[in-house]
Amino acid sequence: MMTTKPLVVKKNGKRRRGKGFSREELKKAEINLKKALKLGIPVDLRRKTVHEANINAVKEFLGSQKTAAREPRKRRKSKS
């Protein structure tokens, strides 16, 4: 299972990996909180900032999940 982490801007302007995406970022990526948690997307309820790079990361993650879901599964051979 693939996961993604958001970028967070520190007070000195440097960027680092965050603990989770903000609610507003999820909303702009058109996914609700419950579905994000079900898919394994980390959510940080304390964050209020919105970064365009994080929105794009969530959309890219959702796109990769959809393509993975469309791939046909291998069928088992019957034992008869």
C-alpha positions in Angstrom: 0.0 0.0 0.0 1.4 3.4 -1.0 1.0 6.4 1.3 1.8 10.0 0.8 2.9 12.8 3.2 2.3 16.5 2.9 4.9 19.3 2.8 4.7 21.8 5.6 6.4 25.2 5.7 8.3 25.9 9.0 8.5 29.4 10.6 12.0 30.0 9.1 10.6 29.2 5.6 12.1 25.8 5.3 10.0 22.9 4.2 9.6 19.5 5.9 7.3 16.5 5.7 4.2 16.9 7.8 2.1 14.5 9.8 -1.0 14.8 7.7 -3.1 16.8 5.2 -5.4 19.6 6.5 -9.2 19.3 6.1 -9.2 22.2 3.7 -6.6 20.5 1.4 -8.8 17.4 1.3 -11.9 19.4 0.6 -10.1 21.1 -2.4 -9.0 17.7 -3.6 -12.6 16.7 -3.5 -12.4 13.9 -0.9 -14.1 13.8 2.4 -12.4 13.0 5.8 -13.9 9.5 6.2 -12.9 8.4 2.7 -9.3 9.8 3.2 -8.9 7.8 6.4 -10.3 4.7 4.8 -7.8 5.0 1.9 -4.9 5.5 4.4 -4.3 9.2 3.7 -2.9 10.8 6.8 -5.0 13.7 8.2 -3.8 16.3 10.7 -6.8 18.0 12.3 -4.7 20.8 13.8 -3.4 22.1 10.5 -5.3 25.0 8.9 -2.9 25.9 6.1 -3.6 25.0 2.4 -0.7 24.4 0.0 -1.3 23.8 -3.7 1.5 21.1 -3.8 -0.4 19.1 -1.1 -3.6 19.3 -3.0 -1.9 18.0 -6.1 -0.2 15.2 -4.1 -3.6 14.1 -2.8 -5.1 14.2 -6.4 -2.2 12.2 -7.7 -2.5 9.6 -5.0 -6.2 9.2 -5.7 -5.5 8.8 -9.4 -3.0 6.1 -8.7 -5.5 4.3 -6.4 -8.1 4.4 -9.1 -5.8 2.9 -11.7 -4.7 0.2 -9.2 -8.3 -0.7 -8.6 -9.1 -1.0 -12.3 -6.3 -3.6 -12.9 -7.9 -7.1 -13.3 -7.0 -9.6 -10.6 -5.5 -12.9 -11.5 -8.1 -15.7 -11.4 -7.3 -19.0 -9.7 -7.5 -22.1 -11.7 -10.3 -24.4 -10.6 -9.3 -27.7 -9.1 -11.8 -29.8 -11.1 
